[in-house]
């Protein structure tokens, strides 16, 4: 059993990634690579990542996030949002400046709304 788990939940044209555990170095990076490939192959380009059950993230988890983010945002309709980040996870995202790039939503409802918005997403276009 790995120390982390990635579950896919499909809601309309949005894929919710439910993350569980510690996304840290020394964990199963092959598992993460497989999950990232599975997501790419699913064809979903609106992704919501739920961090409710993640207590820790380091470069391994950040690499996983960036990999998904870059593949999703290459698509014209690609959107990516995070939700339920705890203080420790948010600190890492701010330290790596990802918090300035990736949309972090205050609630799952707000995230679903942001991802569901029409082709023009002001949040991701703002600089």
N, C-alpha and C positions, 0 to 999 in steps of 0.2 A: 504493500500500500504506500503510495506516495504521500508526501506531507502536504500536497496541494491537490485541489480538484477543480476542474472547469466543467460546468454544466451549461448546455445550450437550452434556451427556452425561446421558442419562436412565437412572436405575437404579430400577426399580419406580416408586414414587410420589415419588421424590426427583429433583430436577434439579440436577446438578453443573455449576456455571459454572466453566470453566477459563479463567482470565485470563492473558494473555501481554502483556508489554511495559510501557510507561510510561503510567500513567493520569494524564495531566497536562494542564494548560491548553495550548491551542494544538494539541492532538491533535483528532481528528475527533469532535466532540461529537454530530453528527448520527448517526454510526455507533452511538455509545452509546445514544442515544435510540431508534434503531431496534431495537437488541438488547433494551433494556428492554421495549419494546412487544411484541416477539416473545415474550419470557418471559411477560409478563402474558397474552397471547393463548393461550399453551400450556396455561393452567389449572393449572399446577403451583404448589403453595403451600408445599412443603418444599424449601428452597433451600440448597445448600452452595456457598460460594464459595471456590475454591482459588486462593491467591495464590502458589503455588510459583514461577511464572514471571514474577512482577511485581517489578520492582526499585524502583519509585517510584510514589507516589500523591500527588495534591494535591487541591484543591477540586473539580476536574472528576471525578476518580474517587470522591471522597467523595459528591458529588451523585448519581452513578450508583448507589452503594451504598444511600444513604438512600432514593432513589426506589424501588428494588426492595424494600428492607426494609419501607417503609411500606405498599406495595401488598400484600405477602405477609402481613404481620401483621394486616391488616384481616380476613383470613379466620380463622374460628374454629380451623381446623386448621393455620394458617400457622406455619411455623417457619423460622428463618434462622440459619445458622452460617457462620463463617469458619474456614479452616484454612491452614496453611503461610504465615503472615505473617512476613516477615523483620523485622529490627530497625527498619529505616527505616519500613516500613509500619505496624508496631505503634506506633512513636513518634507517627505522625500520628493513628492511631486513639485513642491515649491523650490526645494534645493536644486533640483535638476532643471528648473524652469519649465517643466512640462505643464504646470498649472496655468502658465500663460498661453499655452498652445491648445491644450485639450480642454474641452468644455466640461466643467465640474458642476453638476446640478444639485440643488438643495434637497430634492426629493425625486423619487422614481416617477411620480406623475409629471413633474416639471421636465424631467429628462425625456419621457415618452412624447410630451408635447413638443419639445425642441426638435426631436428626431423626426416627428411626424409633420412638422411645418413644411410648407411648399418648397419648391426649388430654391427660393432665396432665403438663406439663413443669415440673418444679420450678425449673429453671435460669432460664427466662424469666419465671416468676411472682415469683421472689425480688426483694426491693427493697433 
